[in-house]
Every structure is written in C-alpha cells, then in structure tokens.
Amino acid sequence: MTTNKKPTGKAIITGASSGIGKALAVEMAKKGYQLGLVARRLDVLEQVKAEIIAQIPDAQTVEVATLDVAQDETIYPVLEQLSNTLGGVDIIIANAGVTAINRTGTDNFASDKHVIQVNLIGGMATVDAAAKIFRASGGGHIVGMSSVSAWTGIAGSSAYSSSKAGFSNYLKAVRAELSNKNIQVTTIHPGFINTDISTGMSKKPFVISAEKAAKEMLSAIQKKKDSVIVPSFPWSIITKIITVLPEKLVAKVQ
Ligand SMILES: NC(=O)c1ccc[n+]([C@@H]2O[C@H](COP(=O)([O-])OP(=O)(O)OC[C@H]3O[C@@H](n4cnc5c(N)ncnc54)[C@H](OP(=O)(O)O)[C@@H]3O)[C@@H](O)[C@H]2O)c1
C-alpha cells in the first residue's frame, strides 16, 4: 500500500500484533511512517495491517513478517530482509515481550527461562541486529521497551523484573557504545498499560490505554530522549521512592 504523501520515516516494530506494539504501529502510521511489523502470529499482523489501511487512508507502506524473538539467531536475517524491502530503516523498536507469574522453587523454572529468553536475550538480540543494520547504513534510532519493574525485584515476577532490569542496563551500555556512531538509543519504561500481556490489566492502579501510551511513547521517540517513563505520573515518583524504601516494606505492598 503506498500513497503520494511524503513518508515521515521508516520503522520496524517487534511484537506489533497486539497491545503497545500495535498501538505504536497505528500511531506511527497516522504520522506518516512506513512500517515493518513483526511478531509470531502472521495472521494477526495481516489483520493489524488491514485495520491500519481501513483507518488511515493516506497510510504509507505496511510490510509484515513472522519472527519469534526466542529464536534469536533468526532476528537479524528477518530485520535485514524487512529493512531491504522498505528500502532502509530509521527506527527499530524492540518491543516484543511476555510475562509470567511464578513462585521460586515450585517446579516451574521453564517459565522463568522463557521470560528471560524472550524479554532479555530476544531484546538484546534485536538491539544487536538493529545496531549492525545501523552501523552499515551510517545511523539510526534503536528503541527498547523495558518497564518500571526494572527498578525493583517484584515478588511473583522475579524473572520478568530481572529481564527488564537487565534490558535497561544493556540499553544504557549500548547507548554509550553507539553515541559516536550516529545511533540513538531510547529506553521506554511503561507503567501499567491496558493490554493482553496478563489478565486483569484493566484493573491495575494508574492504568492507561495502549493508545494513550503509544502517543506519549512516539513523542519521546521523536524527541530522541535517552529514557522515558510512560505515563510519567505517578511512576517517575514511585520509581524514585522504591529505591530508597526498606526492602521489607516494599515486599509488603507487592
Ligand atoms: N502492558 C504493560 O503494562 C507493560 C508494562 C511494562 C512493560 N511492558 C512491555 O511492553 C511490551 C509489549 O507488551 P504488551 O503489554 O503490549 O503485551 P501484549 O499485548 O501481550 O503484546 C506482546 C507482543 O509481543 C509479541 N511476542 C510475544 N512473544 C514473542 C516472541 N517470542 N517473538 C516475537 N514476538 C513475541 C506478541 O505477538 P505474538 O504473540 O504474535 O508473537 C505481541 O505482539 C513488552 O515488552 C512488555 O514487557 C508492558
């Protein structure tokens, strides 16, 4: 699908079949970006593409491809192929992620391992592939979807909060490594966003819609911020307080 309107830029989003990734795709299509959307479910991505075309008559190109970020060796070839199809890429958003509730020592380590494989290893491999693409092209912008849970270990979500703490630190180091290569790195830390990532998201405190979150996230991306918390209130305050409160007190409110 193409129009005569001048494109704003070209972006690839992982985990674009639902939630934040889908909402970002819609928001970026509205702003005139050409898009490459990836996730495991190709049929759902085709539906997202159809929704974008129906909603936004002057939307630019939308390409879709299947990618399982748990198969980390497949990430670079898929992203490179998609970049070639788009005729280059300016922004790569490492958004794909999963969560799981698990109590340590309850014969469910496979679940924790999967969370780390998708969120941390898959996220790092996506960023690594993006950096390789941008080193070759002379520059670009990498965006990593972390979480406010990066600030503390969360009971029942030990693997998830560890995956996000690891991903945030990785992105911070990569930002420093790539600062003289014309490659920007933005870390996004969402609070509670109403998506399908786990049941009962709509009832979480301070929850906002994926559409509202996507608007704030795209604004931060376009401003090329290093790091952003979405929504800022109350999470910017909570993330500051949580690091100075006694651990036993934090554990009580989890
Ligand atoms: N919602 C929140 O409150 C919240 C808060 C903090 C951080 N985040 C982060 O935001 C990101 C998006 O989450 P969401 O809330 O939008 O959840 P979501 O609606 O469940 O979307 C997750 C996306 O990731 C994709 N995905 C899952 N496993 C994948 C894999 N192995 N390979 C490729 N794609 C995979 C899913 O697509 P397929 O199933 O089609 O593969 C889907 O498109 C995640 O990194 C999450 O940790 C969310």
The ligand as an SDF file (V2000), in Angstrom:
LIG
                    3D

 48 52  0  0  0  0  0  0  0  0999 V2000
    1.2920   -3.7150   29.3890 N   0  0  0  0  0  0  0  0  0  0  0  0
    2.0540   -3.2560   30.3730 C   0  0  0  0  0  0  0  0  0  0  0  0
    1.5510   -2.8320   31.4400 O   0  0  0  0  0  0  0  0  0  0  0  0
    3.5540   -3.2200   30.2340 C   0  0  0  0  0  0  0  0  0  0  0  0
    4.2960   -2.6220   31.2600 C   0  0  0  0  0  0  0  0  0  0  0  0
    5.6740   -2.5700   31.1480 C   0  0  0  0  0  0  0  0  0  0  0  0
    6.3050   -3.0780   30.0330 C   0  0  0  0  0  0  0  0  0  0  0  0
    5.5700   -3.6620   29.0380 N   0  0  0  0  0  0  0  0  0  0  0  0
    6.2860   -4.2220   27.8850 C   0  0  0  0  0  0  0  0  0  0  0  0
    5.7190   -3.7860   26.6710 O   0  0  0  0  0  0  0  0  0  0  0  0
    5.9720   -4.7640   25.6590 C   0  0  0  0  0  0  0  0  0  0  0  0
    4.6880   -5.0730   24.9160 C   0  0  0  0  0  0  0  0  0  0  0  0
    3.7920   -5.6940   25.8190 O   0  0  0  0  0  0  0  0  0  0  0  0
    2.1980   -5.5030   25.7400 P   0  0  0  0  0  0  0  0  0  0  0  0
    1.7560   -5.0500   27.0690 O   0  0  0  0  0  0  0  0  0  0  0  0
    1.8390   -4.7550   24.5400 O   0  0  0  0  0  0  0  0  0  0  0  0
    1.7620   -7.0350   25.6420 O   0  0  0  0  0  0  0  0  0  0  0  0
    0.9520   -7.8590   24.5320 P   0  0  0  0  0  0  0  0  0  0  0  0
   -0.2950   -7.1490   24.1540 O   0  0  0  0  0  0  0  0  0  0  0  0
    0.8460   -9.2410   25.0710 O   0  0  0  0  0  0  0  0  0  0  0  0
    1.9280   -7.8230   23.2880 O   0  0  0  0  0  0  0  0  0  0  0  0
    3.1280   -8.5710   23.2780 C   0  0  0  0  0  0  0  0  0  0  0  0
    3.6280   -8.6220   21.8560 C   0  0  0  0  0  0  0  0  0  0  0  0
    4.8530   -9.3630   21.8430 O   0  0  0  0  0  0  0  0  0  0  0  0
    4.7530  -10.3950   20.8760 C   0  0  0  0  0  0  0  0  0  0  0  0
    5.5530  -11.5450   21.2920 N   0  0  0  0  0  0  0  0  0  0  0  0
    5.4260  -12.3100   22.4110 C   0  0  0  0  0  0  0  0  0  0  0  0
    6.3390  -13.2930   22.4010 N   0  0  0  0  0  0  0  0  0  0  0  0
    7.0480  -13.1470   21.2370 C   0  0  0  0  0  0  0  0  0  0  0  0
    8.1080  -13.8510   20.6550 C   0  0  0  0  0  0  0  0  0  0  0  0
    8.6430  -14.9470   21.2280 N   0  0  0  0  0  0  0  0  0  0  0  0
    8.5900  -13.4350   19.4550 N   0  0  0  0  0  0  0  0  0  0  0  0
    8.0560  -12.3410   18.8600 C   0  0  0  0  0  0  0  0  0  0  0  0
    7.0390  -11.6350   19.3510 N   0  0  0  0  0  0  0  0  0  0  0  0
    6.5520  -12.0380   20.5420 C   0  0  0  0  0  0  0  0  0  0  0  0
    3.2710  -10.7230   20.7620 C   0  0  0  0  0  0  0  0  0  0  0  0
    2.9420  -11.2130   19.4660 O   0  0  0  0  0  0  0  0  0  0  0  0
    2.7900  -12.7580   19.0350 P   0  0  0  0  0  0  0  0  0  0  0  0
    2.0630  -13.4470   20.1450 O   0  0  0  0  0  0  0  0  0  0  0  0
    2.0220  -12.6760   17.7570 O   0  0  0  0  0  0  0  0  0  0  0  0
    4.1880  -13.2250   18.8390 O   0  0  0  0  0  0  0  0  0  0  0  0
    2.6480   -9.3390   20.9280 C   0  0  0  0  0  0  0  0  0  0  0  0
    2.6230   -8.6680   19.6900 O   0  0  0  0  0  0  0  0  0  0  0  0
    6.5930   -5.9730   26.3730 C   0  0  0  0  0  0  0  0  0  0  0  0
    7.9910   -5.9470   26.2260 O   0  0  0  0  0  0  0  0  0  0  0  0
    6.2170   -5.7370   27.8300 C   0  0  0  0  0  0  0  0  0  0  0  0
    7.0930   -6.3510   28.7250 O   0  0  0  0  0  0  0  0  0  0  0  0
    4.2030   -3.7510   29.1220 C   0  0  0  0  0  0  0  0  0  0  0  0
  1  2  1  0
  2  3  2  0
  2  4  1  0
  4  5  1  0
  4 48  2  0
  5  6  2  0
  6  7  1  0
  7  8  2  0
  8  9  1  0
  8 48  1  0
  9 10  1  0
  9 46  1  0
 10 11  1  0
 11 12  1  0
 11 44  1  0
 12 13  1  0
 13 14  1  0
 14 15  2  0
 14 16  1  0
 14 17  1  0
 17 18  1  0
 18 19  2  0
 18 20  1  0
 18 21  1  0
 21 22  1  0
 22 23  1  0
 23 24  1  0
 23 42  1  0
 24 25  1  0
 25 26  1  0
 25 36  1  0
 26 27  1  0
 26 35  1  0
 27 28  2  0
 28 29  1  0
 29 30  1  0
 29 35  2  0
 30 31  1  0
 30 32  2  0
 32 33  1  0
 33 34  2  0
 34 35  1  0
 36 37  1  0
 36 42  1  0
 37 38  1  0
 38 39  2  0
 38 40  1  0
 38 41  1  0
 42 43  1  0
 44 45  1  0
 44 46  1  0
 46 47  1  0
M  CHG  2   8   1  16  -1
M  END
$$$$
